[in-house]
Amino acid sequence: MSENTHNEPYKVQEEQRSYKYIPTLLEKSIVHDTSLENKKVQSKNVTSIPEQYIRSSIEDFPNVSEFEIVRHYTNLSKLNFSIDEGFYPLGSCTMKYNPKINDWAANLPGFRDIHPYAAEKTVQGALELMYLLQESLTHISGLKACSLHPAAGAQGELVGVKMIAKYHQQNNQTHKDTVLVPDSAHGTNPASAALCGLKVREIKTGTKGYIEYAQVEEAMGDDVAAIMTTVPNTLGIFEKDIVKISKLMHDNGALVYGDGANLNALVGKASFGAMGVDVMHINLHKTFSTPHGGGGPGAGPVVVSDRLKDYLPSPFVNKNDQGEYHLDYSTPYSVGQYRAFYGNFGMLVRALCYIYAFGHEHLAKISEYSVLNANYIRKALEPYFHLPYETDTLHEVVFSDQKQRKKYDVNTMDIAKRLMDYGYHPPTVYFPLIVEGALMMEPTESESKRTLDRYIETMIKIAQECENEAQTVKSAPHKTGIKRLNETQAARKPVLTWSKKD
Amino acid sequence: MMRYFSLTEHDKKQMLDTLGKSSLEQLFLSLPEEVFHQGQLNLPSAKEEYELQSYFEAMSHKNYSAQKSFKSYLGAGAYEHFIPYVVDALSSRGEFTTAYTPYQAEISQGTLQAIFEFQSMVANLLGVGVANASMYDGASALAEAVLMALRIQKKRSKVLISQGVHPEYIKTIQSYIDPNQCEIHYLPLNQEGYPQLPELDDSIACVVTGYPNFYGVIEPIDQIAEQCKQHNILTIACFTEALAFGLLKAPGELGADIVVGEGQSLGNPLSFGGPYVGLMGADDKYVRQLPGRLAGQTVDAQGTPGYVLTLSTREQHIRRQKATSNICTNHSLCALRAAIYMGTLGQKGIESIALNNHEKAEYLKNELTQLKGLELLYQGPSFNEFAIKLNSISLKQWQEAFENNNIASGVDLARFDHRNKNCLLINCTETKTDDDLKHYIKVAKEVLK
């Protein structure tokens, strides 16, 4: 599905997106001759392993030619929508251009073919790269130390909350067992806190779309270990009281957790250290353009203030006086290890490559342009869609379906599905939970004005369709080949693996 | 740098005019002054693409362990395997790499079907009823498996772990699990490298075994699982080398209830330890306790078969603090690589590579153990790696001799446990030629002389 390139901006795609059910590889292989010459194995005669552990054969496994594999996956790829094809205004998830040079760098033999247990002197380049990224992330966040260890944002969050819990334990403050979490937070925030054995006390977002100091003061108590904040928050709004809130926390021996999901709104501009944040994770794929890959891998480095630097997960990379790099496991109160080895190295290469392309001169443009683009969309769509919070927003904007739902019985999901007919990926829907029928849009820094203009015209066109031909929107998508899928059936009678009988 | 942006100066001016702003700075008026960075960021200057290329190339060249002439026998949870080029070619298609999590199923059928096929192949490879869309890596998957066992066995709080499990995986379990939540006991290994079970009772939630374990030994999980079943204890089988199951009977078939491990061997490069792909599967009846994503088959409004992410009621975006796990992703692109790899090799290919790995490793093991001055650390049968103990010389002498021949001879086991001084874990895969193996043996003979 490619973005509409016609002059008429909101024209429905000329042709139906082609869709044909592709049989699974496993289905394809049962009709296949499995005795292909090049795949023959001599009958196993292994005497070194007791017979009861020898497998006779792997049941229901594909046996097809390489050519068929190429066709199968090429055809599957065509059923996907990707940022390389068209606009993806996915709020809070951040789909931006992934520079091709990043992939080239990560695939250099000197990076992709090195073993994690190779002698340190033989992998100095890899260690240097990690060191440089640690330094870059430390400077960008305005914090003191960094570990690249966590495999994803949610794991970074878990590690961050563990650090907070251990800090209190070490300081004999074990009664501090509660985390303040705003109701606009990502679902992983409360889940991570719970996994660390901490209780969650919810803070209501104020009427202006940010947490108000008075609310936090009221919820504050000696049992509070930390507050978990996202800055800007999931409404795209800057937490105006953050400096005061951090001070309140610190004055009471509590810490401040920063969810770095939206760092791309502030990169090069604002310092999380100056806001009083003690630990934050950074989703490298959101701010530093590592590809999303249909759901990962990501990378979720953590950066910390002085208070927590002795608690970092292990290891991180250090440099000695001779300029040699080594893995450092000596953090006195380390919260330990959360995976094998040192981090999603391939993602780290890409992130550093992105940061160095901008350098100190241009890094802030990432946030400036993404904020400009988001505000441009906001301004243009405000007359057509309900904006639940009027406060200034940064890199993303949250509308709701209130106008369309009340008057024409068309909801967010319908609007999202209709966008597909025009060749766009829908925005984030029904998140944050505090906005009923949320439609969260984030254009990112990489999009052109022309793309935004076309998208805006399309959204306006859909708003008009809701008025005039609601049924068209409600029954969307029409042009995707496959229609709306039955999710209830999928959950009630789960079919999670292919088997011959089906 | 500007090539990554698409706004012209003219566009910017027009857009700012539309917003009634005179500069980009004005877009940030909601920030208090004290939070802005003061002065220039401490970063190098912007680099053009040709500068980036030479810079990163130079840095990668400092890693001489990636050179072709350098032969590595390092394993221990990360394995050097040949990756057919078709895996790179297909997995690097922009439609796969730059797609988002397939929440909008109608325009994400490619990723969804690939996940469904991955789940199917993994379930078949591991011999379990259901497998998820993948985890971060083997270590975190194992930690989640232990948490899952504790959820299933609500009233039991003891966890028994074979000391044959990868030491970094054990550390991961220790970090993930609250010490107040359960008691962890470690099972010592006997001469064979098999864990010694204590008297079992109803306070034990699960037993974690290695198959093959960290030392390469094929633990008798069938016997362990049988004993566990008598007390309703769950058996978790953990592996680091997924290709072993081209030769070895699947852990699920041998009675393991939950099977987890590292899938890097299936088409993912070493990449200095990540990103890798955690494989996780279990008996069907535990599907709702399984953490992570699941893709399922369903039909669309016209009855055409298609795929969606499903059973998300276990997940953090719905259950928040009550979620099964805080994991909100999978390592999808790595899982895709694994699926393409498995598809390309096929059943026969995987069986033949597994056999090839075993035969080469077995040859090396037999030749080495005939030499005076070293012995096997554990006697049990192994797949493609094994541990030796040096008796007559120090490991330092041994390693230096090999390094002089451009060979990384194995992983020093004292790195993980000081009691394993002078012990080496040697891995051998299909990437080593017969000449490579002979060279290894020759160097060993010389150094032991």
Interface residues (C-beta under 8 A of the other chain):
Chain A: M1 Y19 Y21 I22 T24 L25 L26 S29 T34 L36 K39 K40 V41 K44 V46 S48 I49 P50 Q52 Y53 I54 R55 S57 I58 E59 D60 F61 P62 N63 V64 E66 I69 V70 H72 Y73 T74 L76 S77 K78 L79 N80 F81 S82 I83 D84 E85 Y88 L90 C93 M95 Y97 N98 P99 I101 D103 W104 A105 A106 N107 L108 P109 G110 F111 R112 D113 I114 H115 P116 Y117 A118 A119 T122 V123 Q124 G125 A126 E128 L129 E135 S136 H139 I140 G142 A151 A152 G153 A154 Q155 E157 L158 K162 G187 T188 P190 A191 S192 A193 A194 L195 C196 G197 V200 I237 F238 K240 I242 V243 L266 G268 K269 A270 S271 A274 M275 P291 H292 G293 G294 G295 G296 P297 G298 A299 P313 V335 G336 Q337 Y338 R339 A340 F341 Y342 G343 N344 F345 G346 M347 V349 C353 I355 Y356 A357 F358 G359 H360 E361 H362 L363 A364 K365 E368 Y369 V371 L372 N373 N375 Y376 K379 A380 T391 D392 L394 A416 K417 M420 H425 P426 F431 E445 S446 E447 S448 K449 T451 P477 T480 I482 K483 R484 L485 N486 E487 Q489 A490 A491 P494 V495 L496 T497 W498 S499 D502
Chain B: M1 M2 Y4 F5 S6 L7 T8 D11 K12 Q14 M15 L16 T18 L19 L24 L27 F28 L29 S30 L31 P32 E34 V35 F36 H37 Q38 Q40 L41 N42 L43 P44 S45 A46 K47 E49 L52 Q53 Y55 F56 E57 M59 S60 H61 K62 N63 Y64 S65 A66 F70 S72 L74 A76 G77 A78 E80 P84 V86 D88 A89 L90 S92 R93 G94 E95 F96 T97 T98 A99 Y100 T101 P102 Q104 A105 E106 I107 S108 Q109 G110 T111 Q113 A114 I115 F116 E117 Q119 S120 M121 A123 N124 L125 G129 V130 A131 A133 Y136 D137 G138 A139 S140 A143 H166 E168 Y169 K171 T172 Q174 S175 Y176 D178 N180 Q181 I218 D222 F245 G246 L247 L248 K249 A250 L254 E262 P269 L270 S271 F272 G273 G274 P275 Y276 V287 R293 L294 A295 G296 Q297 T298 V299 D300 A301 Q302 T304 P305 G306 Y307 V308 T310 L311 T313 E315 Q316 H317 I318 R319 R320 Q321 K322 A323 S325 N326 I327 C328 T329 N330 H331 S332 L333 C334 L336 I340 M342 G343 T344 G346 Q347 K348 G349 I350 E351 S352 L355 H358 E362 P381 S382 F383 E403 A408 V411 R415
